[in-house]
Amino acid sequence: MKWLLNFFTVLFFTISCIHAKAQKVDSIYFNLYTDSLKKGTFNYINVEGVLSDGRIIPLDSSTIIFRSSVGKFSANSLWLDPDLKADRIEVTVVLRANPKLSRVITIYVKKKENTERLKTIDEIFGKKKKNQI
């Protein structure tokens, strides 16, 4: 019987500590890594939350719902079709724990194709290919 009392005492304190450390998300905002989205690839949409104690944490699809005017989300990444004709996309995020807390942003789609060829590892480190003299 004593072990049962000890078990519930420890359980009570553990739950109390976890609950005391739990923080509520007070606000959310976009923190984009780029100023435009690229066609034919996944574009990471970074969303952060400000907790009630002032800390900032990254938010993902387990805590927020992603929606966009075009494209398809996979977790935090938005896929844009290579043949997309739109010049901008509206992205909406909604906090799952509080649907009244949401943000909307308009992000432009990159117009110019990226034709720059990236250097190979050998080119970066100055190694010549066998067939080069």
Wavefront OBJ file of the C-alpha trace (Angstrom):
o trace
v 0.000 0.000 0.000
v 2.872 2.343 0.802
v 4.386 1.859 -2.672
v 1.056 2.810 -4.216
v 0.987 6.054 -2.226
v 4.591 6.788 -3.272
v 3.726 6.055 -6.910
v 0.808 8.503 -6.933
v 2.859 11.138 -5.116
v 5.613 10.940 -7.726
v 3.026 10.913 -10.516
v 1.312 14.005 -9.097
v 4.578 15.973 -8.859
v 5.644 14.906 -12.349
v 2.359 16.048 -13.871
v 2.510 19.302 -11.882
v 6.019 20.047 -13.169
v 5.078 19.297 -16.762
v 1.984 21.480 -16.528
v 3.946 24.324 -14.921
v 6.495 24.271 -17.758
v 3.868 24.180 -20.511
v 3.655 27.498 -22.285
v 0.915 28.900 -24.461
v 1.648 30.307 -27.918
v 0.648 33.985 -27.774
v 1.443 34.927 -31.361
v 2.725 33.466 -34.601
v 4.612 35.014 -37.479
v 6.377 34.126 -40.722
v 10.170 34.190 -40.788
v 10.909 33.438 -44.445
v 14.373 32.498 -45.664
v 13.748 33.997 -49.103
v 11.788 36.792 -50.733
v 10.358 34.618 -53.517
v 9.247 31.052 -54.148
v 10.727 28.813 -56.826
v 8.715 26.728 -59.264
v 9.310 22.986 -59.558
v 10.619 22.546 -56.031
v 9.645 22.449 -52.371
v 9.816 25.851 -50.670
v 10.240 25.793 -46.877
v 7.796 28.105 -45.118
v 9.219 28.985 -41.718
v 6.685 29.932 -39.044
v 7.634 30.798 -35.479
v 5.611 31.173 -32.322
v 6.119 33.500 -29.380
v 5.364 31.760 -26.085
v 3.793 33.450 -23.096
v 7.216 33.605 -21.412
v 8.705 35.424 -24.436
v 10.615 32.490 -25.903
v 10.425 31.947 -29.662
v 9.998 28.436 -31.064
v 9.682 27.020 -34.575
v 6.225 25.720 -35.446
v 5.476 22.852 -37.804
v 2.458 21.056 -39.222
v 1.826 19.331 -35.889
v 1.010 22.706 -34.284
v -0.242 24.774 -37.233
v -2.380 24.190 -40.319
v -0.920 25.348 -43.645
v -3.049 26.528 -46.575
v -2.114 28.212 -49.832
v -3.877 29.681 -52.837
v -1.933 27.302 -55.122
v 0.540 24.469 -54.629
v 0.535 21.593 -52.175
v 1.988 21.428 -48.681
v 4.043 18.574 -47.303
v 4.652 19.498 -43.657
v 6.177 23.019 -43.808
v 7.216 22.766 -47.453
v 5.113 24.113 -50.301
v 5.463 22.384 -53.693
v 4.955 24.599 -56.722
v 4.360 23.052 -60.123
v 7.045 23.952 -62.703
v 4.332 25.193 -65.087
v 2.709 27.499 -62.522
v 1.362 30.723 -64.077
v 0.625 32.656 -60.856
v 2.993 35.474 -59.929
v 2.199 35.412 -56.217
v 0.791 32.989 -53.660
v -1.167 33.632 -50.502
v -0.147 31.405 -47.591
v -2.292 31.085 -44.473
v -1.295 29.443 -41.197
v -3.701 28.678 -38.329
v -2.681 27.580 -34.851
v -4.294 24.201 -34.115
v -4.674 24.929 -30.381
v -6.341 28.283 -31.070
v -7.950 28.611 -34.542
v -8.551 32.326 -33.897
v -4.776 32.815 -34.062
v -3.753 32.923 -37.732
v -1.523 34.804 -40.156
v -1.635 35.398 -43.900
v 1.233 36.410 -46.167
v 1.581 37.041 -49.877
v 4.795 35.617 -51.339
v 5.883 36.315 -54.894
v 6.982 33.595 -57.296
v 10.447 33.878 -58.807
v 10.119 34.905 -62.470
v 13.642 34.422 -63.776
v 14.776 30.838 -64.253
v 17.918 29.867 -62.387
v 20.274 28.767 -65.174
v 23.505 29.132 -63.223
v 25.499 25.890 -63.093
v 26.873 25.072 -59.668
v 30.500 23.975 -59.400
v 31.288 20.338 -58.682
v 33.276 19.355 -55.592
v 36.329 18.787 -57.780
v 35.989 22.261 -59.273
v 35.638 23.807 -55.826
v 38.777 22.124 -54.506
v 40.760 22.710 -57.695
v 41.091 19.078 -58.742
v 41.358 18.419 -62.459
v 39.455 15.636 -64.115
v 41.506 12.784 -65.575
v 40.699 13.778 -69.155
v 41.798 17.385 -68.551
v 45.407 18.455 -69.119
l 1 2 3 4 5 6 7 8 9 10 11 12 13 14 15 16 17 18 19 20 21 22 23 24 25 26 27 28 29 30 31 32 33 34 35 36 37 38 39 40 41 42 43 44 45 46 47 48 49 50 51 52 53 54 55 56 57 58 59 60 61 62 63 64 65 66 67 68 69 70 71 72 73 74 75 76 77 78 79 80 81 82 83 84 85 86 87 88 89 90 91 92 93 94 95 96 97 98 99 100 101 102 103 104 105 106 107 108 109 110 111 112 113 114 115 116 117 118 119 120 121 122 123 124 125 126 127 128 129 130 131 132 133
